[in-house]
Amino acid sequence: MPPFPVSPELEFVLDVDTERRRRGQAPRGSFLGRGPADPEHQLSGTLELPRQRSRACVTPTFQLHDGIRDKLRPIVVTLAYGIRGPGGHRGGRGAVLPPLSPAL
């Protein structure tokens, strides 16, 4: 396989207790080390993949809140991710297409 023209970056968002929050209940935990723009129940960031077939990891730290009453239902953590990059750009008629970006 030919190498990527640039190292792709993955954007990710971890979210805890989404369904509970939709019902108006507070999340039962929070992420430590999150950015200033992230609410306590979310952690977002980017991860660079230096080359094809390489692996990269993020190890988030999650903290349970004190006084949790619902101890029987699992705490669901969801992950959303995508490739960070320029948005769709339409050139004029006869414009040269940019190199293809990687796809998930």
CORSUL-V764875 format. One record per residue. N is the residue number from 1. RES is the residue in three letters. OMEGA is omega in whole degrees, 0 to 359 (999 if undefined). BURIAL is # if it has 16 or more other ideal C-beta (glycine too) atoms within 10 Angstrom, else .. Layout:
# CORSUL-V764875
n->N res->RES omega->OMEGA burial->BURIAL
n->N res->RES omega->OMEGA burial->BURIAL
This chain:
# CORSUL-V764875
n->1 res->MET omega->177 burial->.
n->2 res->PRO omega->180 burial->.
n->3 res->PRO omega->175 burial->.
n->4 res->PHE omega->177 burial->.
n->5 res->PRO omega->176 burial->.
n->6 res->VAL omega->177 burial->.
n->7 res->SER omega->180 burial->.
n->8 res->PRO omega->176 burial->#
n->9 res->GLU omega->175 burial->.
n->10 res->LEU omega->171 burial->#
n->11 res->GLU omega->180 burial->.
n->12 res->PHE omega->174 burial->#
n->13 res->VAL omega->171 burial->.
n->14 res->LEU omega->184 burial->#
n->15 res->ASP omega->182 burial->#
n->16 res->VAL omega->174 burial->#
n->17 res->ASP omega->182 burial->#
n->18 res->THR omega->181 burial->.
n->19 res->GLU omega->177 burial->.
n->20 res->ARG omega->181 burial->#
n->21 res->ARG omega->177 burial->.
n->22 res->ARG omega->178 burial->.
n->23 res->ARG omega->178 burial->.
n->24 res->GLY omega->179 burial->.
n->25 res->GLN omega->182 burial->.
n->26 res->ALA omega->175 burial->.
n->27 res->PRO omega->183 burial->#
n->28 res->ARG omega->179 burial->#
n->29 res->GLY omega->179 burial->#
n->30 res->SER omega->178 burial->#
n->31 res->PHE omega->175 burial->#
n->32 res->LEU omega->178 burial->.
n->33 res->GLY omega->180 burial->.
n->34 res->ARG omega->179 burial->#
n->35 res->GLY omega->181 burial->.
n->36 res->PRO omega->180 burial->.
n->37 res->ALA omega->182 burial->.
n->38 res->ASP omega->170 burial->#
n->39 res->PRO omega->186 burial->.
n->40 res->GLU omega->182 burial->.
n->41 res->HIS omega->180 burial->#
n->42 res->GLN omega->172 burial->#
n->43 res->LEU omega->180 burial->#
n->44 res->SER omega->179 burial->.
n->45 res->GLY omega->178 burial->#
n->46 res->THR omega->181 burial->.
n->47 res->LEU omega->181 burial->.
n->48 res->GLU omega->174 burial->.
n->49 res->LEU omega->188 burial->#
n->50 res->PRO omega->180 burial->.
n->51 res->ARG omega->179 burial->.
n->52 res->GLN omega->178 burial->.
n->53 res->ARG omega->176 burial->.
n->54 res->SER omega->179 burial->.
n->55 res->ARG omega->176 burial->.
n->56 res->ALA omega->185 burial->.
n->57 res->CYS omega->170 burial->.
n->58 res->VAL omega->180 burial->.
n->59 res->THR omega->180 burial->.
n->60 res->PRO omega->176 burial->.
n->61 res->THR omega->183 burial->.
n->62 res->PHE omega->182 burial->.
n->63 res->GLN omega->175 burial->.
n->64 res->LEU omega->177 burial->.
n->65 res->HIS omega->175 burial->.
n->66 res->ASP omega->173 burial->.
n->67 res->GLY omega->178 burial->.
n->68 res->ILE omega->179 burial->.
n->69 res->ARG omega->181 burial->.
n->70 res->ASP omega->182 burial->.
n->71 res->LYS omega->183 burial->.
n->72 res->LEU omega->181 burial->.
n->73 res->ARG omega->179 burial->.
n->74 res->PRO omega->173 burial->.
n->75 res->ILE omega->185 burial->.
n->76 res->VAL omega->175 burial->.
n->77 res->VAL omega->179 burial->#
n->78 res->THR omega->179 burial->.
n->79 res->LEU omega->173 burial->.
n->80 res->ALA omega->182 burial->.
n->81 res->TYR omega->178 burial->.
n->82 res->GLY omega->179 burial->.
n->83 res->ILE omega->178 burial->.
n->84 res->ARG omega->179 burial->.
n->85 res->GLY omega->180 burial->.
n->86 res->PRO omega->177 burial->.
n->87 res->GLY omega->180 burial->.
n->88 res->GLY omega->180 burial->.
n->89 res->HIS omega->178 burial->.
n->90 res->ARG omega->177 burial->.
n->91 res->GLY omega->177 burial->.
n->92 res->GLY omega->180 burial->.
n->93 res->ARG omega->180 burial->.
n->94 res->GLY omega->180 burial->.
n->95 res->ALA omega->178 burial->.
n->96 res->VAL omega->180 burial->.
n->97 res->LEU omega->176 burial->.
n->98 res->PRO omega->177 burial->.
n->99 res->PRO omega->180 burial->.
n->100 res->LEU omega->177 burial->.
n->101 res->SER omega->175 burial->.
n->102 res->PRO omega->179 burial->.
n->103 res->ALA omega->177 burial->.
n->104 res->LEU omega->999 burial->.
